């Protein structure tokens, strides 16, 4: 795939670019080798976001020029103090870059990134990142380690909450929107931050869903699944890329010359900064590919990795490696040049204190506009999984029983990676429904961990029995997803299923609101609970956003960015799978029962569950119904140089306005390599009034048909293709064929 990479300097006017380049070269000529190496050393200031590593005296190191960037500073005063030391007390006065993981909001916390992706609206991801950048920059942050663009197909892996799900196209569209939101039009502006695409590359394929585990993927999977979101970020102009923790072809990503120098810098022409993940240089020793930090430092600098996050490998070993003639000093110069260029583009050479302004801080953090944006994004992230007998929306005049500790848990609504998020800023579901429902009874039912005591259960059953409808908040605590939060079992933690069983037995209609950072295995709940609303961890406006949908003020418009399994035994489970030699489709064989003959036995199937997910990628219900008609292609034959137009009519056949996500997939039946059953290539989110229809148009090019061919090139092969349009990856309603001709 041909990537139009934009470097940080490409964004600038010729005059400003020339000025930065000249200043950088002047500094490089003045720095000693020790000072150059110091620029590549990133140290931790405050709270640790990884296993403990050797620390240095931070203030002394800054004065001596041994530190080029700092992460995890405590507050604005500390950030200013660090910058003053660098600018006013070090030899060359080179400002620091100050970094923090700002993942889904800074103080105004938005839904977790997986939830934002469930909006199927990249502008929501851009809005979230724009607000986050505005707030973080007002509090001294220059650089965020986001977006995470890992394609995740195993919900046991806790970090699926940080990215956009199982599909490379949806992940790419969402990720480049986040880059635009963080970086804006000018990184020297006081409301932008440098973005970082992570984790390069393949980290989402951690084996068995276990954090920091090995990765073993083919070249084809690397090229077609895991690289495209990074390519999209490069096209959006992302200024930095972070190494992954994992191996690729048994070589750690941080020292993998093929990945960094070969593909990222060579094929994709990335000219900007590559930073390690926390101590990932040092972890080469644990991986067994380096005997000590000296070996690790040599391997990483030679691979093209620039900044060493906290391992100390560069700081302690790189000078000696150069002086001993083992490492060419030109490699150090290249890395330092890239970091100094970042500092120039951020405007730090012009004004190193541009990000420190108490008045601006007070005006830009947790504003009413930012809260309104958080509510909008949270509303669009909600996915209605099931709505039997149109139980939802709830009538605000009904007697409502609200059950579940998560309904009133402010801290859990923030999710993992909450930056400066404060539970005191959160409006919970209980708080909102108390104000908006005429008769509400709240009982805890279970605590946040899912434990249910006898007295709690008795009170919950009593409250639900007396109500017209029950809303039950269940799911994970925020700490049960995120980094270092892998789960082998994905059912509801604790006794929450038993609570639901008891409440369903009362005969009162039950709607469950699910809070989680990942898809859960909720087979029983899907069979027995009349309505299910996936809320993820929705952020500071959790209560208002959820209530807007529960009470019918907004149509639920989210769609799943990851498949929900029936059971963990199906994992990994994703819609764009390859065809097997012995396929077993649910429509042809009843996979819910054991095989009765050889024709049903010797197929690619389980004995005890269907092959298909509980809820597929793209799934999500509405409070109305939509019908697709008149799928039309502009032609039935197109060349690689031509564009194929696609139109489909979508009609709202229900009695209320609603929002549909129109999903366009392509299927390539025959290729030089086996091709997925279908692949998402376009989508559009449209609002349609009751009884009205809309014509939705798309344009496809040869790039949408290309793949990593048997010739090991990215190309579209001539032949027949199918265009498939529908509500979800498992709910295709219209199909047309065309030919790609030479």
C-alpha positions, 0 to 999 in steps of 0.5 A: 500500500502506497502511504503518503507520509507527512512529516512534522516539517512538512506541515510548516511554512518554508521559512519556519522549516528552514529556521528550525532546521538551522537551529537544530543543526547549530545545536547538534554541532555544539553538543558533546557526545554525552549531551547528545545521548542525554537528549535521548534519555527519557525519565519518569518524574512521578507515578510509575506506569510500569515495573520499577527501573533504576532512577536517576536524580531528576533535577541534577540530571536536567541541570547536567543535560542528561535528560531530554524528556520527562514523563509523568510529572505531578503538576503544573508547578513541577513541570515549570520547575523542570523546564526552568532547570533545563532552560536556565541552568543547563549548558545549552538551555535546551527545553524538555519535552514533557509527556503524559499518557492522555488516552481518552481525556485529560480532566474531562474524561470521555468514553474509553477509546473502544467505546469511542470507536463504537460510535462509528463516527471518527469525528467523535474520536477527533472531538475527544482528542481535541478537548483532551489536547486543549486541557493537557496543553493548558496543564503543561503537557507537550506530548501524549502517548496516544492513540493506541492503534493496535488491532485487537481480536482477543477480548481477554487482552485488557488493552483492547479498551485503548484502541478501536477493536478488531477491524483495521479499517475502522481502527485506521479511520478512528486513529487518524481522527485522533491524530488530527484532534491531538495535533491540530493544524499547528503544534506550536499552538497552545492547545495542541499536543504531539501525538504518538501512534502505538504500539508498533507493531502487532501488540494487539495479537498478544498470544492467549490475550495475556499482557506482555506475551509473545506475538507470532503473526505472518507477514501477510497478517502484519501487512493487512491487519496491523500495519494499515492503522499506522499508515493512516496515522502517518498520512495524518502527520503523526509526529511520533511512534512508540515501539511495542513490547512484543517480538516480531519474528522473535526479535523485539520490536524496539530492536527490530531492524526490519520493522523500524528501519526497514518498514517504518523508516524505509518503506513508509518514509517516516522521518520523525520520532520513535520512542520506546515503551516503558523499559522496552529497551531493557526488556531485550535482556528478558527476551533473551536477545541481549546479554546486558544493557550495552547489547540492548542499547546497540541493537535499538539505536542501530534499528532506528529507535530514538528515545529510551523511556526509563531503561537507562540503556542509552544513558549508561551505554551509548557513549561507550559504544560510540567511543569504542567504535561499535556504534556510528555517532551518525546514528546518535546524531540522527536520533537527536536531530529528530528529537530536537526537531520535535522541540522546534515544531512544538515552539519550545525554542521560541518560548519554552514556557508557552504551556505554563499559564495558570489563567489559561489553565483555569479557563480551559479545563473541565469547561461546560463545553467540554462536558457537553462534548463528553456527553455527546461522545458518550451517547454515540458510543452506547450499543443496544445489543438487545431490546426484546418486545421494545422494552426500551426506552423506559417511560420516565413516569414508570416506577423504576428500580435501579440496581447495581453498585456500578450505577453509583460508582463514579470512579468506575465510570472513568475507566482505566488510563484516566489521566487527571480524571477525578471521580468528583467530576462524574455524574453517575447513572443513579444521580441522573435518573433520580432527577429525571424519573418520577419514581426511582428506587435505588438498591445496591444489589451487589458491590462494585466487585460483583459480590452479592450478600443475602441482604443485598439480594433480598432488598433488590428482589423486593424493589424490582418486584414492586417496580414497573421496570428494572434497570440493572447496572452490571459489569467490570470494575475499571481496574479489570480492564486496561494494561496488565488486566488480562482476564481468562474468563469474560463472564460477569465478575462475582455473583452478578449473574446470580443477581440477574437470575433472581431479578428476572425471576420476579417477572418484572421486565429487566434492562441491563446496562453493561459497563466494561472495557472489553466484549464480555461473554454474556450468553446467559444474559443474552438469552434471559435478560430482555434488554442489554445496553453496552455502555463501556466506561463512558466518562464524566457524563456517564449518567446523562448520556446513558439516561438520554438513551434509556429514556428515549431522548436519543436513539442508540446509534453505537455499533460494536467495534469488536465481536462478543463471543458466546464463550472464551473457547471461541477466541480469537473471534473476528468477522473478517476471518479466512475461509476454511477448507471445510466450512460449516455455516450456521445456515446449512448445519445446526451447530447448536447440536452435536453432529449426527452424521459424517457430513455434519461431523467432519467440518470446521466446527465445535461440538458444543457451541456455534462458530458464530459470535454472540453479537458480531462486529457492527451489531447494534439495534435502534429504537426504529427499523431500517430497510435497504433497497436499490443497491446500485453500482456505477458500472459492472467493470472497472479498471485500477485507475477508475473509481467505482460509485456505490449507492444504496437507499436506506429507509426508516420503516419505523415510527420514530427518527433514528440513526443507522450506520450503513456498512459497506463490505467487499468480498474477493472470492479468489486471490493469489492468497486466501482472502477474508470472507468480507472486509469493511471498506466504508461506512456512513452514519445517517440520521433519518426521520420516521418514514423517510429515506436517504440515499447513501453514496460511496466511492471505491478505488483499487486501493480498497481492493488491494492486499498482500499478494503472493508476489509480496506486493500490495496490489489489487488483482483483477477478477470478480468482487462482491459489494455487500451492504447491511446493518452489520457484518453478519446482517448483509441485506444487499449484494452486487458484483463487479469485475476489476479488469486490466 
